[in-house]
Each structure stands twice: as structure tokens, then as C-alpha cells.
Amino acid sequence: MSNKLNVLFLCGWYPSKVLPTNGDFIQRHAEAVSLNHNVTVIHIITDKESKQNIRYASEVVNGIETQIAYIKETKNPIKKVYLFIKAFFLLIDKVGTFDVVHLNELFPFGVFSLYLKGGYKTPFIISEHSTNYLNASNNKINFFEKIISKIIIRNAFAICPVSNYLSLSMQKMGLEGNYVTVPNVIDTQLFTSKKKENSFLKLVHVSSLKDDHKNIKGMLRVAKLLSEKLQYFEWNFIGNNGNQYIDFINKLDIKNAKISFLEHINHSEIVRELQNATICISFSNYETFGIVIPEAIASGTPVISTDTGISSSFKESNFCKVIPIKSEQLLFESILNHKTIFADLDFQKMNTFIKQKFSKEIISNEFSSLYYKSLKR
């Protein structure tokens, strides 16, 4: 079977006027799938500014037919559920025919996938990105959610976590199903390598900068250790202004270094930061994927990362040093020894490696195979 399908992306997260970058990784999945199929996205989100109970927006974004329902904010949980259900049915009426459903966010939107499978006889697969299913995360799912999630997964043709790390975590929770890891998309035409000209060590970290998740204070303590060994280095933290860390940095009294915090920047600026860095650091306590890791590698910059998310799949590579979670001493030693650890890197091969695993074409083909198999079931 190789005909073009009509694929319905049912999304709990997706970029909208309320949250313009929320779920942009799902948008990249949708754009990848659209290389081979017709894709329609439906998304429902609460809008604090909405005066109407339900307001609709329909537009074509990057070739994707995008249907979004904005729900008026309410503190009444029963009314909220009612409005979401009503919006879902109205959106489905606008969509037209579809061959397969691609669910993004297992719970609660998976309930809608169950309905479509029962009422429309439409098979569905699930892409999952949520940290809720990681043991290290503080966002635990409750008993009711776990029961419903088991039912949803049992009825899905396949569940596709974005990393083996997330897949194993979900299975350890008792969420049994047909697991097929399909990673996030990396734009290897945007993230390209270039010759480095740094005369000193330049480190970069890109994230939300939330300490419980990304262990920012752990990295700052390592910066203090580095300052006692090196004459000079720079470390850019990209994600917000870092005001919450000012007192902590002052107490550390870091010398011989420039520690900078940059607000959220666009992708083209992130490319330049990654290309110009000596090493990209990911010191997270947990990750489902960690998209900056393959983006850095595609940009020709080696990575030192904790054993989380996608980095767990790069342990055998010579461009990603994987260390235990919270291991500040090993991070410090790895940075000091980076010239030995990352000797003789071929920047073009690094980009090619990412392209062969995470490009739009590769991801599109992986999802296509699952769609076709689900229709033959």
C-alpha cells in the first residue's frame, strides 16, 4: 500500500495564538508527514481572552490544514469538559474524511481517539513526548489517568515515544502496548556545521532553565570548579534572563569566566550559538528527548549530557559523552578533558549522522509504514 492518506493529527499540544511555541515539535512531525500524505490538525485550548464559549480558527500553516478551537476559561470543571467535547465534535464535522488518526498526547485527548476508532472504525497511533511518564519527574499520573491510559494504548495500533528512554519508562509503569520509537524531527538544513575559531572554551546550554528539571545550579557549581582551573571561559545559558540565579551566582563568586543568561531566541540565533560553542551541555535530571542534543551535533558541536532522553542512544558515539545524572564531578572532568574525549571529530559526518536518523524524510517514512500497517490490520 503506497497511496497518499488523509491523516488526522489530534493534538493536545500545538502552536496557537495562546501559546505560539507550545508543541512546535508536534508541528514538525505534522510537516514531516505532509511530505507523503494530506494532514489536518485539530487542537483545542483554553483562551483566557476569549469572550465566546468556543471560537474557531482555520488556516493553512506550512501546508498543514490547521483547525483550532479556543475555549472560554472557566473554573467549573464540568463546564470545561463539556466545552472541550463540544468543540471536538464541531471540529470533526469541519475536517471531512480521514484514513488514520495520529494522536499526540495520550491523556486526555486519547479518549477522542477511542471514540473515532469505535464510531468511524479509524485506527490510530500515538506519539508521546510527556515527562509525566518519567520516574524522575515530579508530575506523576494518578490512578484514574493510568487506567484510562492503559485502555487507550491497548486500542492503539502503535505507541511511539520519542526516545527509547521514554519507552522503557512507560513500560515500567505497566503501560503495555506495541512500542515503536519514532524521534523528533531535526532540521538538518538549518542546523549545519561550520569551522570553529574559538581560542578559549565556550560552553552553551539551551533549555527552559528550570532547576528541578535542567539542574542549572549543578552546572553553575561546575562553572565555579572550572574557574579555579582555567584562565578564562564562557558559558551561555539560553532560555530566560536567569534572574532567579543571580544570588546563587554571587555566592559562588565565579572568577575568570563570563556567565551569561539570554532570553528565548529564535532558531536561527540558536544555530549560531551552537555552531560557535566548543561544547553543548545538557545536565538534566530527566528528559523525554532533549532536542538541543541532536541539534548541537548537527551543528558540528559535541555534547556532554546526562543519561537521559535521546542521549542514551548516543553512548557509543564519539561526539556525545554520556554521564550519570547529577554527576557534577564527572561533568567537570569531562569538560576539562574535552580535547581528548572529542578528538578528531568530523563535523560533516556529525551532520550526516543526524540527517540519517532525524530528518523530515526519515520520520515521515517511519510514520507512513505504521499508518499502512494499521490499515491492513
N, C-alpha and C positions, 0 to 999 in steps of 0.2 A: 504494500500500500504506500503510494507516494503522492497522492493528491493533496492539494492545499486545503487545510482545515480551517474552520471557524472556531477560534479558541476564545473562551470567556475567561478573563482574568478577574477573579473575585478577590478583592484586596482589603484587608483590614488596615494596612498602611499603604499610603500612596501620596505623592506630592499633590498639594491642593493650595488654594488661596489662604487657608488657615495655617497649614504647615508646609511651606514650599519645598523643603528638602526631605520631609518625612517619607521614608520608604523609597528613596531615589534608587536604591539597589534593586527594588522590585520593578521600577520603571525600566531599568537597564535590562532586566530579564524579559520584560514585555517587548522591548525594542529588538532584542535578540531573536525572540520567537517570531516576530513580524518579518524577519528575513525570509521565512518559509511559509508563513500562514497569515491569515487575517486575524487580527487581535482586537478585541474590545475589552476595555477595563471598566469595571464598576467599583465604586468606592463610596462609603458612607462615613461622614464625620460630623461631630458636633461643632457648631459655629456660634460662639458667644455673641457675635454681632448680628446674627440673623433675627429678623422680626417675624418671619414666617415659620410655621412649624416645619415645613420641608421646602427647600429651594433647590432647583436643579441647575447644573451647568453641563453643557455638552459641547465638546470641541475635539478637534483632531490635533494631537500633540506628537510631533516627530513620527507621524504616520500611524499613530495609535488612536482609535476612536475611544474617547475618554468620557465616561458618564459618572458624574459625581453628585451625590445628594448631600446638601448641608442641612443639618438638623438643628432646630432651635434648642438652646441649652435649657435643661430642666433638672431640678433636684429630685423629681419624682421618678424613681427607678422604673415603675410600671409604665409610666408615660414614655420614658426614654426607650424602653424595649418596644413598645407599640409603634413609636415613630420610626425606629430602625427597621422593623418588619415591614411597615407600610412603605417606606422608602425603597426597600429591597424589591418588593413586588412591582412597584411603579417603574423602577429601573429595568427589571427583567422584561417588562412589556415593551420598553423602548429598544431593547437590544436586538430582537429578531432571533433568527435561528443560530444555534451553536452546536458543535460536534462534541466538544470536550471542555470540561471546566478545569482551570488551573487555580487552585485555592492558594492564597498567600495569607497565612496566619491561621493556624489550626483551630484556635478557640478565640472568640465565639463564632467567627464567620463560617467555620466548618459546618455549623448547623444548617446554613443555607445550602451548602454542597450536598448534604444528606437529602434535603428536600428536592433539589434538582435531579439527583440520581433516582429518587423514588418517583417523582412526578413526571420527569422528562426522559427518564432512562438514560441519563447522560453520565458517563464515567468521569471521575475526577482524580487528579493527582494533587499533592500538597507540596509546596515549597515552605520550608520553615527556617526562620532566622532568629527566633526569640531567645534571649538569655534566660528566660523563665525556666527553661529545661536543663540548665546547668547546675550542678551540685553546689558550685561556689557562689552562685548568685543568691542575693537576698530576696529575690522576687519569686517565691515559691507558689506553685499552683495548689489550689485547695482540692479537697476530696471530690466535690461535685464536678469541678472542671476536669479532673483526672478521669472520672468515669465517662463523661461526655466525650473527652478526647479519645479514649480507647475505642468508643463506638465509631467515631469519625474515621480514625485510622483504619479500623477493621473494614470499613466500607470503601476506602480509597484504593485505587489500583496501585499507587506507589506513594511513599512519603520521601521527600527529597530534601534533607537537611543540607545546609551549605558547606558543611565540613564533616569529616569522619568523627571529629571530636564531639560535635553536637549530636551526631547519630548515635554514638555509643552512650552518651549521657541520657538520651531519650529512651533508649532500650533498657538501660539500667533502672529507669523509673517504671518499667513494666509496660511501656507503650509499644506493643509488638505489632509489626507490620512488615510490608515489603519495602525495605530501606534501600534507596539508591542515592548516593551523594551526588548532588549537582551544585557546583560552587557559584559564587557571584561572578559577574562579568567585569573584566578589566579592559579598559580602552587602551589597547597597546599602540594605537596610532597617536594618542595624546601623551601617554606615559612612555617616553622614549629616552634612550641613554645618550649621554654626551661626555666628552673628556673632562675630567675633574682637574681643577687648578688650585686646590686649597693648599696652602703652605702650613696650615695648622689643623687640628682636629675640629671638625664641625659636626655636631650631633643634631638630629631632628626627631621630634616626637609629634604625631598628629592624632588628636582624639577629642573627646568631649571634655577631657581634663578633670573628670570626676575621680576623686582619690580612691573611693572604695572599689571602683571598677578598674581604673587605669594605674593605680599606685604611683601617683605623682610625687608624693612625699618620699617614697622609696628611691625614685630617680634623683630627687634633689639631694638626698643623703649621699648617693653615689657621686653626684657632682661635687659635693664637699670633699670626698676622698680623692677625686681626680685633681681638684685644685691644690692638693698637698703634694701631688706628684708631677704635675705638668706646669710648664711655664705659662701657657695660655691655651684656652679652648673656648668654643662657643656651643651653646645648647639652646636651640629654639623649640619652644613648646607652642604648638599651634592648635587653637580651638576656642580660647576665650582670653580675656585680659589678665587672668591669673591673680586678680586682687585678693582672692581667698588664701593665697600662699605668701603674701608679702611679709607678714610677721614671721612665718616659718623660715623664709629665706634670710631675713635679717638675723634671726637667732643662729642660723648656721654660719653666717659670716663667711661666705664663699669668696675667696680671693683668686686672682689670676684667671678669671673667667667672665664671660658675658652670658648671663642667663636672661633670655628674652621670652616674653609671652605675647603671642599675636592672636588677634581676634580671628574668627572664622574667615577663611579666604576662599576664593573660587578655585576650580580645578586647575586652571592654567597656572595660577600662582603656586599651588601645591606642587605641580610638576617641577617648577623652578627650584622650590625649596628642597625637594627630594633629589633632584639632579645635582645640586650644589653641595649636598651633605656628604660627609665621609661615611657615616653610618646612620641608619634609621633604627630607633629604639622603640620596642613595644614591650612594656613591663607589666602587662595586665594581670590581674588576679583571675580573670575569666574572659573568654571571647567565644562567640559562635563562629566567627570567620576572621575578622581583623583585616579589613580591605586594604589598609595602607601597606601591609606587608608585601603582597604581590605588586602593588603599585610602585613601591620603592624598588623592588627587584627589576621590574620592567624599566625603571628609570636608571638602571645601572648602579644602584646603591645597595650594598649588602645590609642585612638586618640582623640585629640581636633581639631575640624575642623569648618570652616565657613559653612554656609548653602548653599553649592554648590555641584554639581555633585552627586556622589553616596552617600555622607554623608547624604543627605536629606532623604534617605531611612532608615537611622540608628538612627533616632531621639529617638525611643523607646528602644533602646538597652542600656545596662549598660556598654558598652565598647567604646562608641563613644559619646563624649559631643559635641553637635552641637550649635554653637553660631552665632550671626549675623555677616555679612560681615563688616570688618573694626573695629570691637569692641575690641579695644586694652585693655580697662579696664577689660572687661569680660574675655578675654584671660588670662590676668594677674591673676585675681581672680581664674579662673578655674585651672590654673597651681598650684597656692598656695594651693588650696583645693583638689588636685588630689587624695589624700589618702582617702578622704571621697567620692568623686564622683565615684572613681573606686574601691570601697571596695569589697572584696571577689570575685575577678574575677577568673573564671575557665578557664585557658589557653587552655585546651584541647577542651572545649566547644566552645571557640572562633574560633579555627581552624576548628572544625566540622561545625560551622555556615557558614563559608566562603566556605567550600567544598561543602555544600549542595546548594549553590547559584551560585558559580563561577567556579567550576571545569570544566575540558575539557568535561567530560561525560555529565554534565548538559547542558552546552552550545551547545554541539553537538546535543543533543536530541531536544532542543528548535528550532534550525535551521532546523533540519530534519522535524519536524512537519510542519513548514512553507513551506518547499520545496514540501512536498507531497500534502499539501492543494492547493498550487499554480498550481500543475499539474492536480488536479481534477476540477479546476475552470470551 
